[in-house]
Amino acid sequence: MTYVYAESTAVVGPLAAFAEPHSYDLCESHARGLTAPRGWDLVRHEGEYGPPPPTNDDLVALAEAVREAARPAPHREETDQQHPLGRRGHLRVIPPDA
């Protein structure tokens, strides 16, 4: 759903394939039941409301998730030996007697 304020028009159509700052994704029941404000025109898509086509962003996100899941987890002993006290990534461990 998109509002075109300059033309006092609400447009209801299929899900967008990319992010738009003034567009809102609605479920099918809300898209079909939406009404425009009084005095506005409503332009409604009269077809099926299927999912948007996949984009490269979707594929990259999926590939990154698979890579992350495939990484072996470090053993607890190795992590403790590498950083007994001190820095761990962006966090710092402060000993209790400091």
C-alpha positions, -999 to +999 in steps of 0.1 A: +000+000+000+013+035-009-002+069-003+003+096-029-004+126-008-001+151-036-029+134-055-050+123-025-047+087-037-041+054-019-027+026-041-031-010-030-012-036-050+011-066-047+041-067-024+070-045-035+102-062-047+123-036-030+120-012+000+102+020-006+101+047+022+064+054+019+051+019+011+036-006+036+033-043+031-001-056+041-014-092+045-040-102+018-070-097+041-060-062+051-051-053+015-085-063+003-104-046+032-085-013+032-105+018+026-091+053+017-096+084+038-127+104+030-122+125-001-093+103-014-093+080-044-084+043-040-066+025-068-067-013-061-049-041-079-075-066-090-052-097-094-036-122-071-015-110-043+015-133-046+049-129-030+074-106-047+101-122-069+134-130-051+162-104-053+199-107-051+196-094-015+176-125-006+202-148-021+231-130-004+213-131+030+207-168+025+243-175+016+256-156+046+232-175+069+245-208+055+281-198+059+275-187+095+258-220+103+286-240+087+314-224+108+326-247+135+320-234+170+353-228+190+359-251+219+354-236+253+391-243+264+405-226+233+384-195+239+394-193+275+431-197+267+429-170+240+412-145+263+416-155+300+408-119+310+410-089+287+393-083+254+368-105+237+358-089+204+344-055+213+337-065+250+362-064+278+363-086+308+374-068+340+388-089+368+369-086+401+399-072+420+405-043+395 
